Amino acid sequence: MAETEAALRTLAHNVRAARTRAGLSLDELGRRAKVSKGALVGLEKAQGNPNFATLVRLADTLGMSVSALVEGPVEGRVRVVSADAVMPLWAGEKGGEARLMLTTSGPAPVEIWRWKLEPGEEYPSHPHQSGVVETVSVTAGRMVLVVDGTEHAVEAGQTATFDGDAPHTYRGSGTGTCHLIMTVHLPPGPGSAA
């Protein structure tokens, strides 16, 4: 329970700081991110339990990575992250999950995710900000990647990439669990040399 409270406090601090840096009121951030003002007030007070879709919309609106919202300051030159040390940010009804392992630093960060999808299980994602590029590398099993309404089969040993500014869905297919590594390449932030 203490870990959850600490994570909520970190998230609250990071959202408030990013909103302030962007010069956005709670009303304006809520309007742009499609999140209620009440939910934002609670979030900035470290209350509530925001879902994964809310975190993605806030990160996109604030022009930052999801991990920049949920992580504390980075220490040291090398970070080694174990999958079992990272809580899932999404859990599917059939046992699937998504874990944000880490985000690289620099002017154009990259998020590294580990996903598990059971057959028939899916996660629909809203379009991200312009300039976001995603890749999915299937390490075991099969999935269907749906981008802008078109289905693409991706099997173990295959990698697909696409512009993330279109609606997209990840769906487990076949008979076994699909494991994949997803990267989200974010565009350079404001003020960075691109």
C-alpha positions in Angstrom: 0.0 0.0 0.0 2.9 2.4 0.8 4.3 1.8 -2.8 0.9 2.8 -4.3 0.7 5.9 -2.2 4.2 6.9 -3.1 3.5 6.3 -6.8 0.4 8.5 -6.6 2.3 11.3 -4.9 5.0 11.1 -7.6 2.3 11.1 -10.3 0.5 14.1 -8.6 3.7 16.1 -8.4 4.7 15.3 -12.1 1.3 16.2 -13.5 1.1 19.4 -11.6 4.6 20.4 -12.5 4.1 19.6 -16.2 0.8 21.5 -16.3 2.4 24.5 -14.7 5.3 24.5 -17.1 2.9 24.3 -20.0 0.9 27.2 -18.6 -2.4 25.2 -18.6 -5.2 25.6 -16.1 -6.9 22.5 -14.8 -9.9 23.3 -17.1 -7.7 23.7 -20.2 -5.7 20.5 -19.5 -8.9 18.6 -18.8 -10.5 19.9 -22.1 -7.4 19.0 -24.2 -6.9 15.6 -22.6 -10.6 14.7 -22.3 -10.3 14.2 -18.6 -12.7 15.8 -16.1 -11.6 18.6 -13.9 -12.7 16.7 -10.9 -10.4 13.8 -11.9 -7.5 16.2 -12.4 -8.0 17.9 -9.0 -8.0 14.4 -7.4 -5.0 13.3 -9.3 -3.0 16.4 -8.3 -3.9 15.7 -4.7 -2.6 12.1 -5.1 -6.1 10.7 -4.8 -8.0 8.3 -7.1 -6.7 5.6 -9.4 -6.3 6.9 -13.0 -6.5 4.3 -15.6 -4.0 3.6 -18.4 -5.9 5.5 -21.1 -6.1 8.6 -18.8 -2.3 8.5 -18.3 -1.7 8.2 -22.0 -4.0 11.1 -22.8 -2.4 13.3 -20.2 1.1 12.4 -21.4 0.2 13.1 -25.0 -1.5 16.5 -24.1 1.5 17.5 -22.0 4.0 16.4 -24.7 5.8 13.9 -22.5 6.1 10.2 -22.0 3.9 8.1 -19.7 6.9 7.2 -17.6 7.8 10.9 -17.2 4.5 11.2 -15.4 4.8 8.1 -13.2 8.6 7.9 -12.4 10.7 9.8 -9.9 14.1 11.3 -10.8 16.6 9.0 -12.6 19.7 8.2 -10.7 23.0 6.8 -12.1 24.2 6.3 -15.7 22.8 2.8 -16.1 19.4 1.6 -15.2 18.5 -2.1 -15.1 14.8 -2.8 -14.7 13.3 -6.2 -13.9 9.9 -6.9 -15.3 8.6 -8.2 -12.0 9.7 -5.0 -10.3 7.3 -2.9 -12.6 3.6 -2.9 -11.9 1.4 -3.4 -15.0 -0.2 -0.1 -16.2 -2.9 -2.2 -18.1 -4.4 -5.5 -17.1 -6.7 -7.3 -19.6 -9.8 -9.4 -18.7 -8.1 -12.6 -19.7 -4.7 -12.1 -18.0 -2.9 -9.9 -20.4 -0.9 -6.9 -19.2 1.3 -4.0 -20.3 4.3 -2.9 -18.3 6.2 0.3 -19.0 9.8 -0.9 -18.4 11.6 2.4 -18.9 11.9 5.5 -21.0 15.1 6.7 -22.5 16.3 10.2 -21.8 17.2 12.9 -24.3 15.3 15.3 -26.6 13.3 12.5 -28.3 12.6 9.8 -25.6 11.6 6.2 -26.3 9.3 4.2 -24.1 10.0 0.5 -23.8 7.0 -1.7 -23.0 6.5 -5.4 -22.3 3.1 -6.7 -23.3 1.3 -10.0 -22.9 -2.0 -10.7 -24.8 -4.1 -13.7 -24.5 -6.0 -15.0 -27.6 -8.9 -12.7 -28.4 -7.8 -10.1 -25.8 -7.3 -6.6 -27.1 -6.3 -3.1 -26.1 -7.7 -0.3 -28.3 -5.6 2.9 -28.2 -6.6 6.4 -29.1 -4.5 8.3 -31.6 -1.4 9.8 -30.1 0.1 13.2 -30.8 1.6 13.8 -34.3 5.1 12.5 -34.6 4.7 9.5 -32.3 6.0 6.2 -34.0 5.3 2.8 -32.5 7.0 -0.5 -33.1 5.8 -3.9 -32.0 8.2 -6.9 -31.9 6.5 -10.2 -31.2 8.8 -12.6 -29.3 6.3 -15.4 -28.8 2.8 -16.2 -30.2 0.8 -14.1 -32.6 -1.1 -10.8 -32.6 -3.2 -8.7 -34.9 -2.3 -5.1 -35.1 -5.2 -2.9 -36.3 -4.1 0.5 -37.6 -6.8 2.9 -38.9 -9.2 0.0 -39.3 -6.8 -2.3 -41.3 -5.7 -5.6 -39.7 -2.1 -6.8 -39.9 -1.0 -10.2 -38.6 2.3 -10.1 -36.7 3.9 -13.4 -35.6 6.9 -14.4 -33.4 10.1 -13.0 -35.0 8.3 -10.2 -36.8 8.3 -6.5 -36.1 5.9 -3.9 -37.3 6.1 -0.1 -37.1 3.4 2.6 -37.7 2.6 6.2 -37.0 0.8 6.4 -33.7 -1.4 9.3 -34.7 -4.1 7.0 -36.0 -6.5 4.8 -34.0 -4.8 1.4 -33.3 -5.5 -1.8 -31.4 -3.4 -4.7 -30.2 -5.1 -8.1 -30.2 -3.8 -11.5 -29.2 -4.5 -14.2 -31.8 -3.8 -17.9 -32.4 -4.0 -20.4 -29.6 -1.2 -19.3 -27.2 -0.1 -16.2 -25.3 1.4 -13.4 -27.4 4.5 -11.7 -25.9 5.8 -8.6 -27.4 8.1 -5.6 -26.9 6.6 -2.3 -27.9 8.5 0.9 -28.3 6.9 4.3 -28.5 9.2 6.9 -30.1 8.1 10.3 -28.9 8.8 13.5 -30.9 11.3 16.0 -29.5 9.9 18.0 -26.7 9.5 21.8 -26.7 12.9 23.6 -26.7 14.9 20.6 -27.7 17.3 20.7 -30.7 15.8 18.4 -33.3 
